[in-house]
């Protein structure tokens, strides 16, 4: 290590003097360090949000920037709340949200519970299970459309193999009844590992002595499961549900690639509908109002949920 | 090995292991199928029943990296013998290579934007995390919550004004624009993760350095940074994976110069229908680095995912 002049001078000067002379004060350093981050977030996150709020009160169209912009008050919001398309997309989102969370919690917890039996090689298999969630949802979603092809797709072949149904008799992505389930299947395949990992962290946080004490008290395994395991993992599980819930409420990339919102608008999630309004129909003011409604909904639901979560933790 | 009442029995371990391995194998099928399809010829890829055994071919990869034009049989016969295997494969389909495809450039964009934004997120994130960890910052808790809450916004909600802003500033479809955008998205997670890692480093180390006459800056990069290296590395992997996989902003804000691979791969079209082997080849090349990364760095990655949950 080469010694710089600064080092040499620093060694000869008493610490307190040295800091005053050549170093900045702690407070200055603090602001110097935090400043750029805050600045970036303000310009690329907060400023756009405020701009969206502003746009939501106008009839602005981004593809016609030279047209005079009028402030139309709350009319965008009124129209959205009366728009049946928007309500349909909210229904599609709710269906997707409910079933993905249901399956991911069920399978994720079961897997975590099994992995926690600490069989040999469990960490390697855990890693393999985790792989799908690390991948690009758009690229993966695009490839699943190939697996879902009627006639030639692997998924249809497997179903045919086990049920004997004609492989061209059902279209996973093309039929109104099956498409909402097709996206649930892919999302579950992709994100169950996330719930699993968080449950696993929860299971591993339970100290052994609690079970040992329960053994001494002759509590049955089943009773231990319901009175120790479940309550101790519940806060973790709820946190996993919160993260997945927020993500799936915003769901865009995976479903856009899988179905594009179709057939018709059966799988048109809120975000896909928003993208269509904003970047295809160019109703900028209208879609800004929709964006704000979505944001407030996520934030509101998440805050209520976090309150409930804290209650569970306090118990 | 000591025996404990809480240890699962051998039989339980066996059953648990079998079920988990079964699930892991099923979950791998789509990924294995992508890689298998990338080595098929187009006819093999769409045959029924799906072919598990087939003559491997590099046609998908050749098609991924080239554009081709159809030529007449007489023209084909008049050409000099093919110079390489790619030329040979293409000619067997009555076509000649017209030039390179856009895939290489799109892949490179993913690399530039991914690493660029990761570097910037880590640079800014480490500074901010250090300041939050070590200094008294007024309203620190509020600021930290503010930083985290920006992650709850649906990307599309802020995409409209960012789109307008970028158009105004000339940042649309530029590398710099995308790097700044991904940094803004990543930095909240980076600050939170890194603050956790820096909190774990004892303050005494720096205090000793300060008494030795180091300035705050020197203490920061000579004492704290080396100690936080593992944490920084695992945070960097998360930022890189996010930027690598991102689609919504990329598809809305880029169309050419700075387009990354995720919006590009689904648009690969062959002659007469989608060229599935070429798409699969693109997907394989794009997904494989992340898979290898995940397996190699599993310890840090798995810890990072559950980090938020465990600390609370």
Boltz contact constraints between the chains, C-beta under 6 A:
constraints:
  - contact:
      token1: [A, 10]
      token2: [B, 213]
      max_distance: 6.0
  - contact:
      token1: [A, 11]
      token2: [B, 213]
      max_distance: 6.0
  - contact:
      token1: [A, 15]
      token2: [B, 211]
      max_distance: 6.0
  - contact:
      token1: [A, 15]
      token2: [B, 213]
      max_distance: 6.0
  - contact:
      token1: [A, 18]
      token2: [B, 213]
      max_distance: 6.0
  - contact:
      token1: [A, 23]
      token2: [B, 215]
      max_distance: 6.0
  - contact:
      token1: [A, 23]
      token2: [B, 216]
      max_distance: 6.0
  - contact:
      token1: [A, 26]
      token2: [B, 135]
      max_distance: 6.0
  - contact:
      token1: [A, 29]
      token2: [B, 216]
      max_distance: 6.0
  - contact:
      token1: [A, 30]
      token2: [B, 131]
      max_distance: 6.0
  - contact:
      token1: [A, 30]
      token2: [B, 135]
      max_distance: 6.0
  - contact:
      token1: [A, 30]
      token2: [B, 137]
      max_distance: 6.0
  - contact:
      token1: [A, 33]
      token2: [B, 127]
      max_distance: 6.0
  - contact:
      token1: [A, 33]
      token2: [B, 128]
      max_distance: 6.0
  - contact:
      token1: [A, 33]
      token2: [B, 131]
      max_distance: 6.0
  - contact:
      token1: [A, 34]
      token2: [B, 128]
      max_distance: 6.0
  - contact:
      token1: [A, 34]
      token2: [B, 131]
      max_distance: 6.0
  - contact:
      token1: [A, 36]
      token2: [B, 124]
      max_distance: 6.0
  - contact:
      token1: [A, 37]
      token2: [B, 124]
      max_distance: 6.0
  - contact:
      token1: [A, 37]
      token2: [B, 128]
      max_distance: 6.0
  - contact:
      token1: [A, 37]
      token2: [B, 187]
      max_distance: 6.0
  - contact:
      token1: [A, 40]
      token2: [B, 184]
      max_distance: 6.0
  - contact:
      token1: [A, 41]
      token2: [B, 150]
      max_distance: 6.0
  - contact:
      token1: [A, 44]
      token2: [B, 184]
      max_distance: 6.0
  - contact:
      token1: [A, 45]
      token2: [B, 150]
      max_distance: 6.0
  - contact:
      token1: [A, 45]
      token2: [B, 184]
      max_distance: 6.0
  - contact:
      token1: [A, 48]
      token2: [B, 158]
      max_distance: 6.0
  - contact:
      token1: [A, 48]
      token2: [B, 161]
      max_distance: 6.0
  - contact:
      token1: [A, 48]
      token2: [B, 162]
      max_distance: 6.0
  - contact:
      token1: [A, 51]
      token2: [B, 161]
      max_distance: 6.0
  - contact:
      token1: [A, 52]
      token2: [B, 161]
      max_distance: 6.0
  - contact:
      token1: [A, 114]
      token2: [B, 16]
      max_distance: 6.0
  - contact:
      token1: [A, 114]
      token2: [B, 19]
      max_distance: 6.0
  - contact:
      token1: [A, 114]
      token2: [B, 20]
      max_distance: 6.0
  - contact:
      token1: [A, 115]
      token2: [B, 20]
      max_distance: 6.0
  - contact:
      token1: [A, 117]
      token2: [B, 8]
      max_distance: 6.0
  - contact:
      token1: [A, 117]
      token2: [B, 12]
      max_distance: 6.0
  - contact:
      token1: [A, 117]
      token2: [B, 13]
      max_distance: 6.0
  - contact:
      token1: [A, 117]
      token2: [B, 16]
      max_distance: 6.0
  - contact:
      token1: [A, 119]
      token2: [B, 13]
      max_distance: 6.0
  - contact:
      token1: [A, 119]
      token2: [B, 16]
      max_distance: 6.0
  - contact:
      token1: [A, 119]
      token2: [B, 17]
      max_distance: 6.0
  - contact:
      token1: [A, 125]
      token2: [B, 20]
      max_distance: 6.0
  - contact:
      token1: [A, 125]
      token2: [B, 21]
      max_distance: 6.0
  - contact:
      token1: [A, 125]
      token2: [B, 24]
      max_distance: 6.0
  - contact:
      token1: [A, 127]
      token2: [B, 295]
      max_distance: 6.0
  - contact:
      token1: [A, 127]
      token2: [B, 298]
      max_distance: 6.0
  - contact:
      token1: [A, 128]
      token2: [B, 24]
      max_distance: 6.0
  - contact:
      token1: [A, 129]
      token2: [B, 24]
      max_distance: 6.0
  - contact:
      token1: [A, 129]
      token2: [B, 27]
      max_distance: 6.0
  - contact:
      token1: [A, 131]
      token2: [B, 291]
      max_distance: 6.0
  - contact:
      token1: [A, 134]
      token2: [B, 290]
      max_distance: 6.0
  - contact:
      token1: [A, 134]
      token2: [B, 294]
      max_distance: 6.0
  - contact:
      token1: [A, 135]
      token2: [B, 287]
      max_distance: 6.0
  - contact:
      token1: [A, 135]
      token2: [B, 290]
      max_distance: 6.0
  - contact:
      token1: [A, 136]
      token2: [B, 245]
      max_distance: 6.0
  - contact:
      token1: [A, 136]
      token2: [B, 262]
      max_distance: 6.0
  - contact:
      token1: [A, 138]
      token2: [B, 247]
      max_distance: 6.0
  - contact:
      token1: [A, 138]
      token2: [B, 262]
      max_distance: 6.0
  - contact:
      token1: [A, 139]
      token2: [B, 262]
      max_distance: 6.0
  - contact:
      token1: [A, 139]
      token2: [B, 265]
      max_distance: 6.0
  - contact:
      token1: [A, 139]
      token2: [B, 283]
      max_distance: 6.0
  - contact:
      token1: [A, 139]
      token2: [B, 286]
      max_distance: 6.0
  - contact:
      token1: [A, 142]
      token2: [B, 266]
      max_distance: 6.0
  - contact:
      token1: [A, 143]
      token2: [B, 34]
      max_distance: 6.0
  - contact:
      token1: [A, 143]
      token2: [B, 283]
      max_distance: 6.0
  - contact:
      token1: [A, 146]
      token2: [B, 276]
      max_distance: 6.0
  - contact:
      token1: [A, 151]
      token2: [B, 48]
      max_distance: 6.0
  - contact:
      token1: [A, 152]
      token2: [B, 46]
      max_distance: 6.0
  - contact:
      token1: [A, 152]
      token2: [B, 48]
      max_distance: 6.0
  - contact:
      token1: [A, 154]
      token2: [B, 33]
      max_distance: 6.0
  - contact:
      token1: [A, 154]
      token2: [B, 50]
      max_distance: 6.0
  - contact:
      token1: [A, 157]
      token2: [B, 49]
      max_distance: 6.0
  - contact:
      token1: [A, 157]
      token2: [B, 50]
      max_distance: 6.0
  - contact:
      token1: [A, 197]
      token2: [B, 305]
      max_distance: 6.0
  - contact:
      token1: [A, 197]
      token2: [B, 306]
      max_distance: 6.0
  - contact:
      token1: [A, 198]
      token2: [B, 306]
      max_distance: 6.0
  - contact:
      token1: [A, 198]
      token2: [B, 309]
      max_distance: 6.0
  - contact:
      token1: [A, 201]
      token2: [B, 306]
      max_distance: 6.0
  - contact:
      token1: [A, 201]
      token2: [B, 309]
      max_distance: 6.0
  - contact:
      token1: [A, 201]
      token2: [B, 310]
      max_distance: 6.0
  - contact:
      token1: [A, 208]
      token2: [B, 6]
      max_distance: 6.0
  - contact:
      token1: [A, 211]
      token2: [B, 6]
      max_distance: 6.0
  - contact:
      token1: [A, 212]
      token2: [B, 5]
      max_distance: 6.0
  - contact:
      token1: [A, 212]
      token2: [B, 6]
      max_distance: 6.0
  - contact:
      token1: [A, 215]
      token2: [B, 5]
      max_distance: 6.0
  - contact:
      token1: [A, 236]
      token2: [B, 309]
      max_distance: 6.0
  - contact:
      token1: [A, 239]
      token2: [B, 309]
      max_distance: 6.0
  - contact:
      token1: [A, 246]
      token2: [B, 152]
      max_distance: 6.0
  - contact:
      token1: [A, 250]
      token2: [B, 154]
      max_distance: 6.0
  - contact:
      token1: [A, 252]
      token2: [B, 248]
      max_distance: 6.0
  - contact:
      token1: [A, 253]
      token2: [B, 247]
      max_distance: 6.0
  - contact:
      token1: [A, 253]
      token2: [B, 248]
      max_distance: 6.0
  - contact:
      token1: [A, 257]
      token2: [B, 266]
      max_distance: 6.0
  - contact:
      token1: [A, 271]
      token2: [B, 154]
      max_distance: 6.0
  - contact:
      token1: [A, 271]
      token2: [B, 156]
      max_distance: 6.0
  - contact:
      token1: [A, 274]
      token2: [B, 156]
      max_distance: 6.0
  - contact:
      token1: [A, 275]
      token2: [B, 156]
      max_distance: 6.0
  - contact:
      token1: [A, 278]
      token2: [B, 160]
      max_distance: 6.0
  - contact:
      token1: [A, 288]
      token2: [B, 160]
      max_distance: 6.0
  - contact:
      token1: [A, 291]
      token2: [B, 157]
      max_distance: 6.0
  - contact:
      token1: [A, 294]
      token2: [B, 154]
      max_distance: 6.0
  - contact:
      token1: [A, 295]
      token2: [B, 153]
      max_distance: 6.0
  - contact:
      token1: [A, 295]
      token2: [B, 157]
      max_distance: 6.0
  - contact:
      token1: [A, 298]
      token2: [B, 152]
      max_distance: 6.0
